[in-house]
Amino acid sequence: MRQVAKQCVNYGQRVQNSVFECVLDAAKFREVQHKLEKIIDVEKDSLRFYLLGNNYKNKVEHIGAKASFDVEDTLII
Amino acid sequence: MRQVAKQCVNYGQRVQNSVFECVLDAAKFREVQHKLEKIIDVEKDSLRFYLLGNNYKNKVEHIGAKASFDVEDTLII
């Protein structure tokens, strides 16, 4: 999954160990999704994508350390 | 964070190590949020909540192992 992390940081922020928040338009999202799909072992690994949409800032709430990142659009986990 | 996990599984599904998908109405969400806030050390720990809304099923995409969970409404990470 290190490979996946390496890819994801190119497009966004790591907010937790296996959680990345990325700003991607629809086309870029599909491109990244395909890249990640080729990296992982689909029998063993899993990826969840949460599409927050343009209004993402109102959909993310943060409590605790490391104040919120300015995330946009798509979330890749 | 084990306490947080213990709480979260009462309301939803663990989809990854530190990712839970929960179905909560607005009032229940605030209640859970407060509970979790009291559990964590806000100086050290962090919680991110992603509110997917009623149309959540169209906002979650899964690739790989462990087919998608039937998540609803709010996501707690």
Backbone of each chain as nested JSON, in Angstrom:
{
  "chains": [
    {"id": "A", "residues": [
      {"number": 1, "name": "MET", "atoms": {"N": [0.811, -1.205, 0.0], "CA": [0.0, 0.0, 0.0], "C": [0.855, 1.272, 0.0]}},
      {"number": 2, "name": "ARG", "atoms": {"N": [2.198, 1.044, 0.203], "CA": [3.095, 2.203, 0.163], "C": [3.053, 2.851, -1.224]}},
      {"number": 3, "name": "GLN", "atoms": {"N": [2.926, 1.996, -2.241], "CA": [2.851, 2.515, -3.618], "C": [1.613, 3.394, -3.793]}},
      {"number": 4, "name": "VAL", "atoms": {"N": [0.527, 2.921, -3.198], "CA": [-0.726, 3.679, -3.299], "C": [-0.535, 5.036, -2.622]}},
      {"number": 5, "name": "ALA", "atoms": {"N": [0.066, 5.012, -1.445], "CA": [0.289, 6.262, -0.693], "C": [1.152, 7.214, -1.511]}},
      {"number": 6, "name": "LYS", "atoms": {"N": [2.205, 6.644, -2.127], "CA": [3.111, 7.462, -2.95], "C": [2.341, 8.162, -4.068]}},
      {"number": 7, "name": "GLN", "atoms": {"N": [1.428, 7.438, -4.684], "CA": [0.61, 8.021, -5.762], "C": [-0.303, 9.116, -5.191]}},
      {"number": 8, "name": "CYS", "atoms": {"N": [-0.991, 8.775, -4.111], "CA": [-2.032, 9.675, -3.591], "C": [-1.473, 11.029, -3.155]}},
      {"number": 9, "name": "VAL", "atoms": {"N": [-0.267, 11.026, -2.588], "CA": [0.279, 12.313, -2.124], "C": [0.582, 13.245, -3.3]}},
      {"number": 10, "name": "ASN", "atoms": {"N": [0.622, 12.67, -4.513], "CA": [0.801, 13.526, -5.704], "C": [-0.445, 14.362, -5.968]}},
      {"number": 11, "name": "TYR", "atoms": {"N": [-1.575, 13.921, -5.436], "CA": [-2.86, 14.566, -5.771], "C": [-3.534, 15.216, -4.577]}},
      {"number": 12, "name": "GLY", "atoms": {"N": [-2.964, 15.011, -3.39], "CA": [-3.686, 15.579, -2.255], "C": [-2.907, 15.44, -0.963]}},
      {"number": 13, "name": "GLN", "atoms": {"N": [-3.65, 15.403, 0.138], "CA": [-3.046, 15.408, 1.471], "C": [-3.334, 14.104, 2.196]}},
      {"number": 14, "name": "ARG", "atoms": {"N": [-2.331, 13.649, 2.935], "CA": [-2.568, 12.489, 3.804], "C": [-3.114, 13.025, 5.12]}},
      {"number": 15, "name": "VAL", "atoms": {"N": [-4.312, 12.607, 5.489], "CA": [-4.88, 13.108, 6.74], "C": [-4.812, 12.078, 7.854]}},
      {"number": 16, "name": "GLN", "atoms": {"N": [-4.695, 10.851, 7.48], "CA": [-4.445, 9.805, 8.466], "C": [-3.671, 8.693, 7.784]}},
      {"number": 17, "name": "ASN", "atoms": {"N": [-3.34, 7.67, 8.532], "CA": [-2.483, 6.623, 7.992], "C": [-2.918, 6.159, 6.605]}},
      {"number": 18, "name": "SER", "atoms": {"N": [-4.182, 5.8, 6.487], "CA": [-4.62, 5.29, 5.164], "C": [-5.747, 6.149, 4.603]}},
      {"number": 19, "name": "VAL", "atoms": {"N": [-5.697, 7.437, 4.922], "CA": [-6.751, 8.333, 4.419], "C": [-6.109, 9.531, 3.731]}},
      {"number": 20, "name": "PHE", "atoms": {"N": [-6.522, 9.745, 2.462], "CA": [-5.992, 10.868, 1.687], "C": [-7.17, 11.71, 1.211]}},
      {"number": 21, "name": "GLU", "atoms": {"N": [-6.986, 13.0, 1.226], "CA": [-8.014, 13.895, 0.708], "C": [-7.429, 14.566, -0.527]}},
      {"number": 22, "name": "CYS", "atoms": {"N": [-8.106, 14.441, -1.646], "CA": [-7.548, 14.921, -2.905], "C": [-8.541, 15.799, -3.649]}},
      {"number": 23, "name": "VAL", "atoms": {"N": [-7.978, 16.714, -4.416], "CA": [-8.799, 17.588, -5.253], "C": [-8.637, 17.116, -6.687]}},
      {"number": 24, "name": "LEU", "atoms": {"N": [-9.694, 16.584, -7.261], "CA": [-9.594, 16.015, -8.609], "C": [-10.873, 16.301, -9.381]}},
      {"number": 25, "name": "ASP", "atoms": {"N": [-10.753, 16.68, -10.642], "CA": [-11.986, 16.744, -11.436], "C": [-12.322, 15.306, -11.867]}},
      {"number": 26, "name": "ALA", "atoms": {"N": [-13.461, 15.144, -12.49], "CA": [-13.968, 13.799, -12.796], "C": [-12.965, 13.001, -13.634]}},
      {"number": 27, "name": "ALA", "atoms": {"N": [-12.395, 13.657, -14.641], "CA": [-11.474, 12.943, -15.544], "C": [-10.225, 12.515, -14.782]}},
      {"number": 28, "name": "LYS", "atoms": {"N": [-9.681, 13.454, -14.008], "CA": [-8.459, 13.148, -13.241], "C": [-8.752, 12.045, -12.223]}},
      {"number": 29, "name": "PHE", "atoms": {"N": [-9.921, 12.102, -11.633], "CA": [-10.285, 11.087, -10.642], "C": [-10.253, 9.697, -11.261]}},
      {"number": 30, "name": "ARG", "atoms": {"N": [-10.859, 9.563, -12.458], "CA": [-10.869, 8.247, -13.128], "C": [-9.439, 7.793, -13.439]}},
      {"number": 31, "name": "GLU", "atoms": {"N": [-8.613, 8.751, -13.849], "CA": [-7.214, 8.43, -14.184], "C": [-6.496, 7.886, -12.942]}},
      {"number": 32, "name": "VAL", "atoms": {"N": [-6.646, 8.597, -11.845], "CA": [-5.986, 8.173, -10.598], "C": [-6.548, 6.836, -10.133]}},
      {"number": 33, "name": "GLN", "atoms": {"N": [-7.837, 6.701, -10.252], "CA": [-8.499, 5.459, -9.827], "C": [-7.918, 4.254, -10.588]}},
      {"number": 34, "name": "HIS", "atoms": {"N": [-7.746, 4.429, -11.893], "CA": [-7.189, 3.334, -12.712], "C": [-5.734, 3.043, -12.331]}},
      {"number": 35, "name": "LYS", "atoms": {"N": [-4.986, 4.116, -12.078], "CA": [-3.58, 3.929, -11.664], "C": [-3.519, 3.1, -10.383]}},
      {"number": 36, "name": "LEU", "atoms": {"N": [-4.338, 3.48, -9.42], "CA": [-4.314, 2.801, -8.114], "C": [-4.781, 1.361, -8.259]}},
      {"number": 37, "name": "GLU", "atoms": {"N": [-5.764, 1.164, -9.135], "CA": [-6.304, -0.187, -9.338], "C": [-5.21, -1.119, -9.854]}},
      {"number": 38, "name": "LYS", "atoms": {"N": [-4.312, -0.574, -10.658], "CA": [-3.214, -1.405, -11.215], "C": [-2.156, -1.695, -10.157]}},
      {"number": 39, "name": "ILE", "atoms": {"N": [-2.079, -0.822, -9.16], "CA": [-1.032, -0.977, -8.14], "C": [-1.426, -2.05, -7.119]}},
      {"number": 40, "name": "ILE", "atoms": {"N": [-2.697, -2.052, -6.731], "CA": [-3.102, -2.934, -5.627], "C": [-3.351, -4.366, -6.099]}},
      {"number": 41, "name": "ASP", "atoms": {"N": [-3.399, -5.275, -5.11], "CA": [-3.799, -6.675, -5.347], "C": [-5.291, -6.733, -5.002]}},
      {"number": 42, "name": "VAL", "atoms": {"N": [-6.115, -6.742, -6.042], "CA": [-7.557, -6.619, -5.821], "C": [-8.149, -7.791, -5.03]}},
      {"number": 43, "name": "GLU", "atoms": {"N": [-7.38, -8.873, -4.929], "CA": [-7.866, -10.0, -4.124], "C": [-7.667, -9.725, -2.625]}},
      {"number": 44, "name": "LYS", "atoms": {"N": [-6.661, -8.935, -2.316], "CA": [-6.249, -8.758, -0.917], "C": [-6.505, -7.331, -0.409]}},
      {"number": 45, "name": "ASP", "atoms": {"N": [-6.175, -6.348, -1.264], "CA": [-6.267, -4.938, -0.846], "C": [-7.631, -4.365, -1.196]}},
      {"number": 46, "name": "SER", "atoms": {"N": [-7.945, -3.226, -0.551], "CA": [-9.193, -2.549, -0.951], "C": [-9.002, -1.037, -0.89]}},
      {"number": 47, "name": "LEU", "atoms": {"N": [-9.718, -0.362, -1.779], "CA": [-9.689, 1.104, -1.823], "C": [-11.133, 1.58, -1.764]}},
      {"number": 48, "name": "ARG", "atoms": {"N": [-11.376, 2.613, -0.962], "CA": [-12.73, 3.203, -0.923], "C": [-12.586, 4.652, -1.332]}},
      {"number": 49, "name": "PHE", "atoms": {"N": [-13.419, 5.063, -2.231], "CA": [-13.386, 6.455, -2.702], "C": [-14.681, 7.116, -2.256]}},
      {"number": 50, "name": "TYR", "atoms": {"N": [-14.552, 8.242, -1.599], "CA": [-15.746, 8.98, -1.152], "C": [-15.788, 10.3, -1.921]}},
      {"number": 51, "name": "LEU", "atoms": {"N": [-16.798, 10.447, -2.757], "CA": [-16.876, 11.623, -3.632], "C": [-17.669, 12.714, -2.918]}},
      {"number": 52, "name": "LEU", "atoms": {"N": [-16.998, 13.741, -2.465], "CA": [-17.659, 14.765, -1.656], "C": [-18.3, 15.857, -2.511]}},
      {"number": 53, "name": "GLY", "atoms": {"N": [-17.854, 15.988, -3.747], "CA": [-18.471, 16.99, -4.624], "C": [-17.927, 18.386, -4.401]}},
      {"number": 54, "name": "ASN", "atoms": {"N": [-18.473, 19.343, -5.175], "CA": [-17.945, 20.715, -5.142], "C": [-18.134, 21.372, -3.782]}},
      {"number": 55, "name": "ASN", "atoms": {"N": [-19.166, 20.94, -3.08], "CA": [-19.517, 21.582, -1.81], "C": [-18.797, 20.882, -0.648]}},
      {"number": 56, "name": "TYR", "atoms": {"N": [-17.599, 20.354, -0.927], "CA": [-16.906, 19.475, 0.019], "C": [-16.613, 20.146, 1.37]}},
      {"number": 57, "name": "LYS", "atoms": {"N": [-16.342, 21.444, 1.339], "CA": [-15.902, 22.101, 2.59], "C": [-16.96, 21.996, 3.686]}},
      {"number": 58, "name": "ASN", "atoms": {"N": [-18.226, 21.928, 3.266], "CA": [-19.296, 21.804, 4.276], "C": [-19.529, 20.352, 4.687]}},
      {"number": 59, "name": "LYS", "atoms": {"N": [-18.755, 19.44, 4.108], "CA": [-19.005, 18.009, 4.377], "C": [-17.897, 17.358, 5.2]}},
      {"number": 60, "name": "VAL", "atoms": {"N": [-16.938, 18.173, 5.576], "CA": [-15.822, 17.626, 6.353], "C": [-15.752, 18.359, 7.687]}},
      {"number": 61, "name": "GLU", "atoms": {"N": [-15.748, 17.59, 8.765], "CA": [-15.61, 18.202, 10.093], "C": [-14.409, 17.572, 10.787]}},
      {"number": 62, "name": "HIS", "atoms": {"N": [-13.655, 18.398, 11.503], "CA": [-12.417, 17.925, 12.117], "C": [-12.435, 18.196, 13.629]}},
      {"number": 63, "name": "ILE", "atoms": {"N": [-11.984, 17.231, 14.393], "CA": [-11.852, 17.41, 15.843], "C": [-10.449, 16.954, 16.208]}},
      {"number": 64, "name": "GLY", "atoms": {"N": [-9.788, 17.756, 17.029], "CA": [-8.504, 17.314, 17.58], "C": [-7.306, 17.889, 16.863]}},
      {"number": 65, "name": "ALA", "atoms": {"N": [-6.206, 17.189, 16.981], "CA": [-4.896, 17.66, 16.503], "C": [-4.904, 17.841, 14.992]}},
      {"number": 66, "name": "LYS", "atoms": {"N": [-3.838, 18.539, 14.513], "CA": [-3.657, 18.766, 13.06], "C": [-4.934, 19.342, 12.487]}},
      {"number": 67, "name": "ALA", "atoms": {"N": [-5.072, 20.663, 12.619], "CA": [-6.282, 21.331, 12.139], "C": [-6.559, 20.903, 10.708]}},
      {"number": 68, "name": "SER", "atoms": {"N": [-7.8, 21.128, 10.305], "CA": [-8.264, 20.559, 9.034], "C": [-7.414, 21.027, 7.853]}},
      {"number": 69, "name": "PHE", "atoms": {"N": [-7.264, 20.091, 6.936], "CA": [-6.579, 20.376, 5.663], "C": [-7.605, 21.005, 4.753]}},
      {"number": 70, "name": "ASP", "atoms": {"N": [-7.162, 21.703, 3.759], "CA": [-8.112, 22.265, 2.814], "C": [-8.315, 21.207, 1.736]}},
      {"number": 71, "name": "VAL", "atoms": {"N": [-9.254, 20.34, 1.947], "CA": [-9.487, 19.226, 1.01], "C": [-10.461, 19.683, -0.06]}},
      {"number": 72, "name": "GLU", "atoms": {"N": [-10.335, 19.096, -1.199], "CA": [-11.325, 19.421, -2.243], "C": [-11.779, 18.157, -2.937]}},
      {"number": 73, "name": "ASP", "atoms": {"N": [-12.993, 18.139, -3.272], "CA": [-13.587, 17.171, -4.192], "C": [-13.569, 15.711, -3.728]}},
      {"number": 74, "name": "THR", "atoms": {"N": [-12.602, 14.976, -4.134], "CA": [-12.719, 13.529, -3.941], "C": [-11.836, 13.066, -2.804]}},
      {"number": 75, "name": "LEU", "atoms": {"N": [-12.299, 12.094, -2.118], "CA": [-11.526, 11.522, -1.017], "C": [-11.101, 10.133, -1.43]}},
      {"number": 76, "name": "ILE", "atoms": {"N": [-9.833, 9.842, -1.264], "CA": [-9.349, 8.492, -1.59], "C": [-8.872, 7.843, -0.31]}},
      {"number": 77, "name": "ILE", "atoms": {"N": [-9.309, 6.642, -0.049], "CA": [-8.894, 5.966, 1.189], "C": [-8.205, 4.659, 0.796]}}
    ]},
    {"id": "B", "residues": [
      {"number": 1, "name": "MET", "atoms": {"N": [-7.1, 5.094, 20.755], "CA": [-8.1, 5.095, 19.691], "C": [-8.963, 3.822, 19.689]}},
      {"number": 2, "name": "ARG", "atoms": {"N": [-8.534, 2.843, 20.522], "CA": [-9.337, 1.617, 20.597], "C": [-10.734, 1.925, 21.146]}},
      {"number": 3, "name": "GLN", "atoms": {"N": [-10.783, 2.896, 22.085], "CA": [-12.081, 3.311, 22.646], "C": [-12.977, 3.899, 21.561]}},
      {"number": 4, "name": "VAL", "atoms": {"N": [-12.328, 4.688, 20.697], "CA": [-13.089, 5.32, 19.606], "C": [-13.659, 4.22, 18.707]}},
      {"number": 5, "name": "ALA", "atoms": {"N": [-12.825, 3.263, 18.369], "CA": [-13.271, 2.156, 17.497], "C": [-14.427, 1.408, 18.139]}},
      {"number": 6, "name": "LYS", "atoms": {"N": [-14.284, 1.161, 19.444], "CA": [-15.338, 0.435, 20.182], "C": [-16.671, 1.179, 20.083]}},
      {"number": 7, "name": "GLN", "atoms": {"N": [-16.607, 2.51, 20.181], "CA": [-17.837, 3.315, 20.064], "C": [-18.382, 3.232, 18.647]}},
      {"number": 8, "name": "CYS", "atoms": {"N": [-17.505, 3.431, 17.676], "CA": [-17.95, 3.547, 16.282], "C": [-18.641, 2.281, 15.783]}},
      {"number": 9, "name": "VAL", "atoms": {"N": [-18.147, 1.13, 16.195], "CA": [-18.772, -0.117, 15.697], "C": [-20.206, -0.268, 16.205]}},
      {"number": 10, "name": "ASN", "atoms": {"N": [-20.548, 0.505, 17.247], "CA": [-21.949, 0.496, 17.715], "C": [-22.877, 1.151, 16.696]}},
      {"number": 11, "name": "TYR", "atoms": {"N": [-22.307, 1.985, 15.83], "CA": [-23.132, 2.791, 14.924], "C": [-22.927, 2.444, 13.459]}},
      {"number": 12, "name": "GLY", "atoms": {"N": [-21.957, 1.602, 13.181], "CA": [-21.733, 1.343, 11.762], "C": [-20.706, 0.264, 11.523]}},
      {"number": 13, "name": "GLN", "atoms": {"N": [-20.027, 0.366, 10.38], "CA": [-19.126, -0.689, 9.934], "C": [-17.691, -0.179, 9.894]}},
      {"number": 14, "name": "ARG", "atoms": {"N": [-16.756, -1.057, 10.285], "CA": [-15.347, -0.692, 10.105], "C": [-14.963, -1.126, 8.704]}},
      {"number": 15, "name": "VAL", "atoms": {"N": [-14.521, -0.193, 7.901], "CA": [-14.151, -0.55, 6.528], "C": [-12.654, -0.616, 6.338]}},
      {"number": 16, "name": "GLN", "atoms": {"N": [-11.953, 0.081, 7.193], "CA": [-10.497, -0.057, 7.204], "C": [-10.014, 0.191, 8.622]}},
      {"number": 17, "name": "ASN", "atoms": {"N": [-8.737, 0.098, 8.842], "CA": [-8.201, 0.198, 10.184], "C": [-8.786, 1.379, 10.97]}},
      {"number": 18, "name": "SER", "atoms": {"N": [-8.728, 2.546, 10.352], "CA": [-9.24, 3.708, 11.118], "C": [-10.368, 4.404, 10.358]}},
      {"number": 19, "name": "VAL", "atoms": {"N": [-11.139, 3.617, 9.613], "CA": [-12.242, 4.2, 8.854], "C": [-13.527, 3.449, 9.171]}},
      {"number": 20, "name": "PHE", "atoms": {"N": [-14.541, 4.233, 9.593], "CA": [-15.843, 3.637, 9.917], "C": [-16.897, 4.337, 9.064]}},
      {"number": 21, "name": "GLU", "atoms": {"N": [-17.852, 3.567, 8.619], "CA": [-18.973, 4.141, 7.865], "C": [-20.221, 3.924, 8.712]}},
      {"number": 22, "name": "CYS", "atoms": {"N": [-20.912, 5.003, 9.012], "CA": [-22.035, 4.903, 9.95], "C": [-23.288, 5.555, 9.382]}},
      {"number": 23, "name": "VAL", "atoms": {"N": [-24.4, 5.034, 9.804], "CA": [-25.684, 5.603, 9.408], "C": [-26.24, 6.346, 10.617]}},
      {"number": 24, "name": "LEU", "atoms": {"N": [-26.303, 7.657, 10.52], "CA": [-26.74, 8.452, 11.668], "C": [-27.579, 9.628, 11.19]}},
      {"number": 25, "name": "ASP", "atoms": {"N": [-28.669, 9.905, 11.87], "CA": [-29.358, 11.158, 11.535], "C": [-28.588, 12.294, 12.215]}},
      {"number": 26, "name": "ALA", "atoms": {"N": [-28.994, 13.517, 11.93], "CA": [-28.215, 14.681, 12.387], "C": [-28.051, 14.685, 13.904]}},
      {"number": 27, "name": "ALA", "atoms": {"N": [-29.143, 14.397, 14.606], "CA": [-29.09, 14.447, 16.077], "C": [-28.146, 13.365, 16.611]}},
      {"number": 28, "name": "LYS", "atoms": {"N": [-28.295, 12.16, 16.064], "CA": [-27.453, 11.046, 16.528], "C": [-25.984, 11.338, 16.206]}},
      {"number": 29, "name": "PHE", "atoms": {"N": [-25.763, 11.933, 15.049], "CA": [-24.38, 12.257, 14.657], "C": [-23.74, 13.185, 15.7]}},
      {"number": 30, "name": "ARG", "atoms": {"N": [-24.472, 14.217, 16.088], "CA": [-23.916, 15.168, 17.081], "C": [-23.64, 14.449, 18.403]}},
      {"number": 31, "name": "GLU", "atoms": {"N": [-24.537, 13.546, 18.751], "CA": [-24.371, 12.795, 20.005], "C": [-23.088, 11.952, 19.959]}},
      {"number": 32, "name": "VAL", "atoms": {"N": [-22.91, 11.249, 18.869], "CA": [-21.729, 10.385, 18.711], "C": [-20.466, 11.248, 18.659]}},
      {"number": 33, "name": "GLN", "atoms": {"N": [-20.571, 12.347, 17.956], "CA": [-19.417, 13.249, 17.824], "C": [-18.956, 13.726, 19.206]}},
      {"number": 34, "name": "HIS", "atoms": {"N": [-19.917, 14.101, 20.035], "CA": [-19.578, 14.558, 21.397], "C": [-18.956, 13.426, 22.209]}},
      {"number": 35, "name": "LYS", "atoms": {"N": [-19.537, 12.257, 22.075], "CA": [-18.997, 11.093, 22.818], "C": [-17.536, 10.862, 22.434]}},
      {"number": 36, "name": "LEU", "atoms": {"N": [-17.269, 10.883, 21.14], "CA": [-15.911, 10.605, 20.656], "C": [-14.961, 11.712, 21.092]}},
      {"number": 37, "name": "GLU", "atoms": {"N": [-15.476, 12.938, 21.072], "CA": [-14.641, 14.076, 21.461], "C": [-14.159, 13.927, 22.9]}},
      {"number": 38, "name": "LYS", "atoms": {"N": [-14.998, 13.338, 23.706], "CA": [-14.624, 13.166, 25.138], "C": [-13.614, 12.025, 25.307]}},
      {"number": 39, "name": "ILE", "atoms": {"N": [-13.631, 11.115, 24.342], "CA": [-12.744, 9.945, 24.468], "C": [-11.316, 10.305, 24.061]}},
      {"number": 40, "name": "ILE", "atoms": {"N": [-11.193, 11.106, 22.998], "CA": [-9.84, 11.325, 22.443], "C": [-9.08, 12.412, 23.212]}},
      {"number": 41, "name": "ASP", "atoms": {"N": [-7.755, 12.443, 22.962], "CA": [-6.903, 13.512, 23.487], "C": [-6.781, 14.526, 22.344]}},
      {"number": 42, "name": "VAL", "atoms": {"N": [-7.513, 15.612, 22.448], "CA": [-7.611, 16.549, 21.316], "C": [-6.276, 17.207, 20.964]}},
      {"number": 43, "name": "GLU", "atoms": {"N": [-5.317, 17.105, 21.879], "CA": [-3.99, 17.656, 21.583], "C": [-3.212, 16.724, 20.644]}},
      {"number": 44, "name": "LYS", "atoms": {"N": [-3.524, 15.431, 20.751], "CA": [-2.708, 14.41, 20.08], "C": [-3.5, 13.687, 18.959]}},
      {"number": 45, "name": "ASP", "atoms": {"N": [-4.74, 13.35, 19.275], "CA": [-5.55, 12.553, 18.334], "C": [-6.35, 13.47, 17.416]}},
      {"number": 46, "name": "SER", "atoms": {"N": [-6.825, 12.869, 16.315], "CA": [-7.72, 13.659, 15.457], "C": [-8.808, 12.764, 14.865]}},
      {"number": 47, "name": "LEU", "atoms": {"N": [-9.955, 13.375, 14.64], "CA": [-11.093, 12.669, 14.037], "C": [-11.553, 13.507, 12.85]}},
      {"number": 48, "name": "ARG", "atoms": {"N": [-11.853, 12.838, 11.75], "CA": [-12.394, 13.546, 10.579], "C": [-13.746, 12.928, 10.283]}},
      {"number": 49, "name": "PHE", "atoms": {"N": [-14.71, 13.766, 10.127], "CA": [-16.066, 13.286, 9.812], "C": [-16.393, 13.75, 8.399]}},
      {"number": 50, "name": "TYR", "atoms": {"N": [-16.83, 12.829, 7.565], "CA": [-17.206, 13.169, 6.191], "C": [-18.706, 12.909, 6.057]}},
      {"number": 51, "name": "LEU", "atoms": {"N": [-19.45, 13.965, 5.849], "CA": [-20.918, 13.848, 5.817], "C": [-21.359, 13.601, 4.379]}},
      {"number": 52, "name": "LEU", "atoms": {"N": [-21.768, 12.403, 4.068], "CA": [-22.088, 12.058, 2.692], "C": [-23.528, 12.383, 2.313]}},
      {"number": 53, "name": "GLY", "atoms": {"N": [-24.392, 12.55, 3.314], "CA": [-25.772, 12.923, 3.01], "C": [-26.627, 11.739, 2.598]}},
      {"number": 54, "name": "ASN", "atoms": {"N": [-27.899, 12.042, 2.291], "CA": [-28.859, 10.969, 1.997], "C": [-28.503, 10.205, 0.728]}},
      {"number": 55, "name": "ASN", "atoms": {"N": [-27.834, 10.874, -0.171], "CA": [-27.515, 10.263, -1.469], "C": [-26.173, 9.531, -1.414]}},
      {"number": 56, "name": "TYR", "atoms": {"N": [-25.839, 9.036, -0.232], "CA": [-24.482, 8.504, 0.016], "C": [-24.105, 7.358, -0.918]}},
      {"number": 57, "name": "LYS", "atoms": {"N": [-25.075, 6.526, -1.285], "CA": [-24.714, 5.318, -2.069], "C": [-24.032, 5.682, -3.379]}},
      {"number": 58, "name": "ASN", "atoms": {"N": [-24.352, 6.863, -3.904], "CA": [-23.72, 7.281, -5.174], "C": [-22.386, 7.961, -4.937]}},
      {"number": 59, "name": "LYS", "atoms": {"N": [-21.997, 8.072, -3.669], "CA": [-20.771, 8.833, -3.372], "C": [-19.639, 7.94, -2.861]}},
      {"number": 60, "name": "VAL", "atoms": {"N": [-19.901, 6.66, -2.839], "CA": [-18.877, 5.725, -2.347], "C": [-18.566, 4.726, -3.46]}},
      {"number": 61, "name": "GLU", "atoms": {"N": [-17.277, 4.611, -3.789], "CA": [-16.869, 3.613, -4.783], "C": [-15.824, 2.7, -4.149]}},
      {"number": 62, "name": "HIS", "atoms": {"N": [-15.922, 1.431, -4.457], "CA": [-15.03, 0.442, -3.834], "C": [-14.271, -0.325, -4.91]}},
      {"number": 63, "name": "ILE", "atoms": {"N": [-12.994, -0.538, -4.65], "CA": [-12.182, -1.375, -5.547], "C": [-11.455, -2.381, -4.668]}},
      {"number": 64, "name": "GLY", "atoms": {"N": [-11.452, -3.649, -5.093], "CA": [-10.657, -4.65, -4.397], "C": [-11.433, -5.525, -3.442]}},
      {"number": 65, "name": "ALA", "atoms": {"N": [-10.725, -6.04, -2.501], "CA": [-11.262, -7.045, -1.563], "C": [-12.388, -6.467, -0.718]}},
      {"number": 66, "name": "LYS", "atoms": {"N": [-13.1, -7.385, -0.037], "CA": [-14.211, -7.002, 0.859], "C": [-15.147, -6.061, 0.117]}},
      {"number": 67, "name": "ALA", "atoms": {"N": [-16.071, -6.617, -0.642], "CA": [-17.01, -5.807, -1.432], "C": [-17.636, -4.756, -0.533]}},
      {"number": 68, "name": "SER", "atoms": {"N": [-18.221, -3.731, -1.209], "CA": [-18.678, -2.548, -0.485], "C": [-19.686, -2.899, 0.6]}},
      {"number": 69, "name": "PHE", "atoms": {"N": [-19.584, -2.152, 1.663], "CA": [-20.539, -2.244, 2.767], "C": [-21.721, -1.377, 2.388]}},
      {"number": 70, "name": "ASP", "atoms": {"N": [-22.837, -1.625, 2.965], "CA": [-23.987, -0.773, 2.708], "C": [-23.922, 0.373, 3.723]}},
      {"number": 71, "name": "VAL", "atoms": {"N": [-23.234, 1.428, 3.334], "CA": [-22.996, 2.528, 4.278], "C": [-24.149, 3.517, 4.145]}},
      {"number": 72, "name": "GLU", "atoms": {"N": [-24.419, 4.216, 5.175], "CA": [-25.444, 5.275, 5.073], "C": [-24.968, 6.526, 5.786]}},
      {"number": 73, "name": "ASP", "atoms": {"N": [-25.305, 7.617, 5.195], "CA": [-25.221, 8.934, 5.819], "C": [-23.819, 9.416, 6.196]}},
      {"number": 74, "name": "THR", "atoms": {"N": [-23.426, 9.212, 7.396], "CA": [-22.217, 9.909, 7.849], "C": [-21.043, 8.957, 7.908]}},
      {"number": 75, "name": "LEU", "atoms": {"N": [-19.907, 9.502, 7.642], "CA": [-18.677, 8.697, 7.704], "C": [-17.83, 9.249, 8.823]}},
      {"number": 76, "name": "ILE", "atoms": {"N": [-17.331, 8.351, 9.649], "CA": [-16.466, 8.795, 10.757], "C": [-15.108, 8.18, 10.553]}},
      {"number": 77, "name": "ILE", "atoms": {"N": [-14.092, 8.96, 10.624], "CA": [-12.734, 8.41, 10.434], "C": [-11.921, 8.682, 11.678]}}
    ]}
  ]
}
